[in-house]
Amino acid sequence: MTKQILQLTVQRQEINTKKEGRSRRNNVSLLVLFMLAVYVVDQVRQKITDTNYVGYSTNKYIVFGGSVDSDSDSDSDSSSSNSSNSNEEDNDGNTETTTSNAATTTTTTTTTTRSHPLLISNHNPKAAVISHRSTGNSSDDDDNFCTNMDDMNDGAWNNHTWVPKRCHLRTFDDPTQIKQCLKDKNVAFCGDSLLRNIAMNIGQRIDASLAFKETWGDQSFPLIGLNTYWTPSVFHQQCSSSYGSTMIISETVWDMGVYFEGVGAYESSLRQVLHLFKDNKRLIWFGLHKLHRERPACRKDPKCYENNAPEMEATFREIGLRVARESGAEIFDTRGITNTTFSALDGDDAVHYGGTTTKVEADVLLNMIC
């Protein structure tokens, strides 16, 4: 009897070993298929560029390249990625950054908007030629720096550098330059970890020893004129208008998942939130950047994959941009930069980006507020 039990035990171990081997092979196969899919998408984009195709739409949303969103009656970019299973702090994803300089176009809406050079323009995004294979800046001359959000978002990644097609993207690598920019501006970052990661990137360029919270909570760095506040949802705690003269707001991904109450409730509450800052010197809305639910961490989580569906992303992004414009806010947007193969691979979860993309996003914002 003992011998039979030993034989059965050995057989079970052999079966389990074979199952584990098949499981590892399946995981490797899924990873290979994901990489192959990314490669195929990139080849399709290049093919579109080679044939001078100027508009590629899926489900009414512009998917590749060029311009960022226009008005609510025009096509807006699609994607989605908001995870309901977050770590302690956020259900966003790794953030990355883009660089660019201030712009001189203003948004035309039915209400009066604040006049600032970086308000996004109202042209149709389908009119932009799509290209993600630029090999360098059109010019390195200082007088050819990007001057609007559309130009900053229309470009390509080249050797880990974001390169706009029509202008030179100004970067902020000198700590003294950033400190001078933020001096006396009293900037308040109010929102989720997407925005906090950008604030952290900026702060640590000035002082690499700055320790930013990786969980919920507010932080103030008065010596560099930068403050961060944890307000990830339009339905819960909010910043006070007294927290800063320049208010930067990002409240979307949590309301797509954990705090979801419907698109109508989101729009109504967002209007109330932005109204709180109507008298501030500057009000800036961070438009939802591209979400990537196809990343392995999100694909393994059914709830994350569901909450970050492209239709959800496109809907909430459009509401945010439209309500922000109607509230007189300036638009900070990195959609064109993050809607790329490079950025899709630069991050682990559905909504955050790694250091390279986050740096470019931070540079875009610095061009806007400096």
PyMOL commands that set and color helices and strands:
alter all, ss='L'
color gray80, all
select helices_A, chain A and resi 2-50+125-127+142-144+149-153+175-182+193-206+222-224+241-243+253-256+263-275+296-299+302-307+310-326+335-338+341-344+355-369
alter helices_A, ss='H'
color red, helices_A
select strands_A, chain A and resi 57-58+61-62+155-158+161-164+187-191+219-221+226-230+246-250+282-286+330-332
alter strands_A, ss='S'
color yellow, strands_A
deselect
rebuild
show_as cartoon
